[in-house]
Amino acid sequence: MKVSGFTFVRNGVKFRYPFKASILSILPICDEFIVNCPESEDETLSELRTLQQDHPKIKIIETAWDENLRRGGRILAHHTNLALSHCSGDWCFYLQADEVVHEKYLDYIHTCMKKYHPDRRVEGLLFKYLHFYMSFSTYFDKRPFYRREIRIIRNHRGIYSYKDAQGFRIDNRKLNVVLIDAYIYHYGWVRPESTMKEKQKHFDRYWHDDQWVEQRYRHLKKIYEHVEGLKFFTGTHPAVMQSIIAQADWQIVPDPREVKITNPLKKCIHFLEDRVFRTQIGEYRNYRIIRKDPGASSSSTQ
């Protein structure tokens, strides 16, 4: 069984993506790692080449960046698919440039790939998520973010990155997946506030026209707007993130009183989701769970 890791990263240095940590986090269980580096405005490519010198499993492809594909975020899926097209493994492990896997999950993830490799009904593996927000000490594990997403897919030429690259499909249908008991640590919303604002302004251009973007950000002062329901993280971060976290003297850690849910409707929704339905009401699911791995449960993130 061969495993290909893949990603794409553009302006990773400029917008402080932890792209090197992301790659290194799953490199031990990959036989190759494909990095698509479209034309950047910073030192991203040189940083990748330096990383490649120490890790020959990394393969870099350089591609053009076409602003005509900007609408609807489809340029993100386009560049994800370019990286996927160079993968030669039986399984393809996708990480976005701000996603990292804790080393404690690697053996289990690799075991799952071996376990489900013979079962052709299984087209992908579904991961749980921790979305760090404002600081490395606070996170969401559900709304306003998604709880789960596909990050390992079978290397089938019909499978492609869907819409804005959040998930995957095959022949315009949802993939049949196994939910595994492993988390993706998403660091997309942990940056200095000024960098976060510039990154998000740049990112919003892939869904909105220039006039909308300029109008929204002209008077926007506070980028971290959603704090109600934030949880405090007491576990450990991946080892590859430790140096980044140690230098993060810009973090904003909210007061526990700020994150408390006070809105009656929100309190009711959270109660129903946590205690009654045990799922997220109205959740977007671009996948079809055909089974849960025996290890999958409502396990602690500690």
N, C-alpha and C positions, 0 to 999 in steps of 0.2 A: 504494500500500500504506500503510495506516494502522496505527500501533502504539499500543496502550493499555497503560500501566503500571498496576498495581493492588496494593493492600496493605490491611491493617487494622492499627491500633495502638491499644492501650488501656494507660493508665498507663505510657507510654513514658518520661516524665521520672522518675517514682518509681523505676522499675526500671532506669534508665540504658540504655535501648535506643538504639542509634545510628540512630534512625528517619529523622532528617533527612538524614544521610549516605547512608542506604539509598536514599531517594527521589532525591536529587541524583545518585547514581551512574549511574542509567540514564535520567534525564530528557532528556539530549541526543538520545537516539534514540527518544524517545516523543513522540507528537503530543498526548497527554493523559495525565494520571496521576490515577487515582481513589484517594482515601484514605478508607477507612471508619474513622471515629473513634467507637466506642461510648462510652457514658458512662464517663468517667474520673474518678479521684480526685485528679488533679493538674493541671498546666498543659499537658498534651499538646495539647488543642484550640487553646489560644491560641498555642502554638509553631507549630502547623501553619498557623494563619491568618497569622502573621507570615511564614512561609516562602512562603505563597501570594501575598502582596503582591509579592514579587520574582519569582515564577514563576507567571504566570497559567495555565500549562498544568495546574497542580494543581487538582483539583476535590475538595472535601471533602463527604462525606455524614456525617450524624450519625444514629446508630441507638441503639436500646435494648439493654441488656445483660440477658439473661434467664438467671438462675442455674439454671433448670429444664433448660437444655440442657447443663449442665456434664458429665454422665456420658460417659465414653469420649472426652473431648476434642472432642466433636462441635460444641461452641459455636465452636471455632476454625474449623472448616470452614464453619459457618453464616455467620460474619462475612466469611470469604473470599469466599463465594458472593455475599453482598450487594454487595461491591465489584465482583466480576466482572460482576454483572448490569447495572452502569452503564457498562461498557466498550463503546465503539463501533468499536474498531479491528478490522482483519483478524486481527492477532495480538495476544495479551494476554500481557504480561510481568509475571509475579508475583514479588514479593520479600517475604519475611517481614521484620519490622521490625528484625531483627538480621542481615540478609544484605546484602552490599554487592558490587558488581561493579567490578573494576579497570578504569580507563579504557582500558587497553591492549587490552581485548577488545571495546570498543564497535563499532568499524568491522566487525570480523569477525562479531560477532553480528548486526548489521544486514544484512550481506551474506548470511548464512545465512537470515534471514527472507525476503529477496527471492528467494533461490535456490530455496527450497522452497515458496514461496507458491503457485506453479501446480500443484504435486504434491499432489493432495487425499488421497493415501494418508498423507501426513505430518500427523499430528495434534498433534505437539508436538516441542519441542527439549529434549534431555536435557543437563544440565550436570554437570561434575565438582565436587567439593567440597573445601575446606580448612576444617576445624573448629578454630578457635583455642581454646586451652584453658589456663587459668591466667594466660597472658600473651599479648602480641602477638608474642612470639618463639617460641612453641611451639604445635604443632598436631597433630591427627590427620587423616589422609586416608582412613581406613577404620575398622574396629572400634575402639572401641565405637560409632562413629557410622556413618552411611551414606556410601557413596562417591559416589553419583549421585542426582539427582532432576530431575523435570520442572519447568522454570520458565517456559517459553514454550509457550502453547497456542493452537490455532486458535480463533477466536471462533465456536464452534459451540454453539448453545443446549443441546445434549445433554451437553456437557462440564461437569463439576462437581468441586469440591474434595472429596476423599475422606477419610472417617473423621476424623482429627485434623488435616487440612490439610497433611500432608506432601507429598502428591501429588494427582493428578487421575485421573478415570475418565470413561468415556462409556458409558451404558446398562449400567452395572455390569461393564464389561470394561476391560482395560488399554489404554492409548493406544498407538498405533503412533508411534514416535519416532525421531528421528535424534540420535545422540550427537555433540555438537560439542566442539571443543577449547577450551573456556573454563571457567573456574572461578567458583564462587560462594564468596566469603569469608564464612564464618559466624562471627559474633562473640558467639553466644549464651552462651558459657561464659567470657567475659573481662569480669569485673567485680570490684570489691572483694569480698573474701570475705563480709563481712556482707550486702552487697546481693545477692550471688549466692545466699546462703542464703535470704533473704526472698523473692527472685524464684522460686526453685525450690520453696519451700514453697507459695507462692501457685499456681504452675503445677501442682503435684502434685494440687491439689484438683480438677482437671479429669479425673483418672483414678481418684482414691481418695476414700473418705469422710473426713469430718472427724476421726473417731477414729484412722484409720490415719495421717493426716497429723500429728496432734498427737503420736502415739506415736513416729513416726519422728524428728521434729525436736526432741523434748523434750531429748534428750541428744546430739544430733548436734553435734559440734564442728568437724569437718573436712568441708567441702563438696567440695573437689577431691580425690576419692578415687582416680581412675584416672590414674596417671601412667606406668605401664609402656607402652612403645611410643611415647611422645610423640616427635615429631621437632622439630628446631630450624629455624626459618624464617630464611632468609638473603635472601629477595627483598624487594620493595617493597610496601608497602600502598597501597590506593587513595588518591588525593590528598585525597578528601573525608574520609578518616579521620585525616589527619595531626594536626589540632589536638586531637582526642580522645586520640590516642596520646601526644602531647607532654605532656599533663596527667596521664597515668596513672602517678603516682608510687607507686601501691599495688600494682603488679604483683609477682607471685611467679614468679620464674624458677627452675625446678628445676635441681639439679645433674645433669650428664650421667649420673652413676652411679645416680641415682634412676630415670631413665627406661629404663635398660637392662633388657631382658627376661631374667629369670633363671629363671622357671618353665619346666621342660622341655617341658610340654605346649604352652604358649603359644609357645615357641621353635619347636617342630615345626610348629604351625599356621601361624605367620608364614612359615616357610621354604617350606611347601607352597604357600601363597598367592602369595608373591613370586616363587618360582623355578620352580614346577612348573605349577600351575593358572593362575596369573596372574589370579586373581579371588578374591573373598572367599567362603569356604566358608559355605554356608547363608545367603547374602545375601538380604534381602528386596528384591524387584524389582517394584514396582508400575508396570511399563511393559514394552513389547515393542520392542526395538531392531530396526528393519527395515534400518538401514544406519548406517554411521559416516561423518561428513563427512571428505573426504580430508585435512583438516587434523588430524583426531583421531588421537592417538597417546598413548603413555605419556610425554608431554612434561614437561619440567621445570617446576617452579613458580617458578623463579627469574626 
